[in-house]
Amino acid sequence: MHALRSTCLALQKKIADEKGEHRQGPRRKAGDYYKMADYQKRVWAEKYTAARNSDNDVDYEALSKLTQFKRSKQPRRAPVS
């Protein structure tokens, strides 16, 4: 449990450092690689830490099917005129 707490605190510190003084990160362009949102990073870190603490491999396929990650798999569509 201590490892999970320290991982989450380190992740929160990293997120705060990435944003600096700004409340929001820079706007993503269509050509940029997908970047996970802050809450997605926290979910991923919690699942990763839980799997490692129980001496299991991380099930990345199951992790990608969580509802928090559904939107990241769908490409943006151009508006229909």
C-alpha positions in Angstrom: 0.0 0.0 0.0 2.9 2.3 0.7 4.3 1.7 -2.8 0.9 2.7 -4.3 0.7 5.9 -2.3 4.3 6.9 -3.1 3.6 6.1 -6.8 0.5 8.3 -6.9 2.2 11.1 -5.1 5.1 11.0 -7.5 2.7 11.0 -10.4 0.8 14.0 -9.1 4.1 15.8 -8.6 5.1 15.0 -12.2 1.8 16.2 -13.6 2.1 19.5 -11.6 5.7 19.9 -13.0 4.5 19.3 -16.5 1.9 22.0 -16.4 4.0 24.6 -14.5 1.9 27.7 -13.7 -0.8 26.9 -16.2 -4.0 25.2 -15.2 -4.3 23.4 -18.5 -1.8 21.8 -20.8 -1.2 23.1 -24.3 -3.8 22.3 -26.9 -3.2 19.1 -28.8 -2.9 19.3 -32.6 -4.4 16.6 -34.9 -0.9 15.5 -36.0 0.5 15.1 -32.4 0.8 11.7 -30.8 -2.0 10.9 -28.3 -1.1 11.9 -24.8 -3.0 10.5 -21.8 -5.0 12.9 -19.7 -4.1 13.3 -16.0 -6.8 11.0 -14.7 -5.8 8.3 -17.3 -2.3 8.5 -16.0 -3.5 8.0 -12.4 -5.7 5.0 -13.4 -2.8 3.4 -15.3 -0.4 4.0 -12.4 -2.8 2.4 -9.9 -3.4 -0.7 -12.1 0.3 -1.0 -12.9 1.3 -0.7 -9.2 -1.4 -3.2 -8.1 -0.3 -5.8 -10.6 3.4 -5.4 -9.6 2.6 -5.6 -5.9 0.7 -8.9 -6.5 3.6 -10.3 -8.6 1.5 -10.4 -11.7 2.1 -9.1 -15.2 0.2 -6.0 -16.2 -2.7 -6.9 -18.5 -2.4 -4.1 -21.0 -5.2 -5.4 -23.2 -7.7 -5.4 -20.3 -6.3 -2.0 -19.2 -7.0 -0.5 -22.7 -10.6 -1.7 -22.5 -11.4 0.3 -19.4 -14.0 3.0 -19.9 -11.5 5.7 -19.0 -9.5 4.7 -22.2 -12.3 4.2 -24.7 -12.2 7.6 -26.2 -8.4 7.4 -26.8 -8.9 4.5 -29.2 -11.4 6.3 -31.4 -9.9 8.5 -34.1 -11.4 11.9 -34.6 -13.7 12.3 -37.6 -13.9 15.3 -39.8 -17.2 17.2 -39.6 -19.6 16.2 -42.4 -20.8 19.2 -44.5 
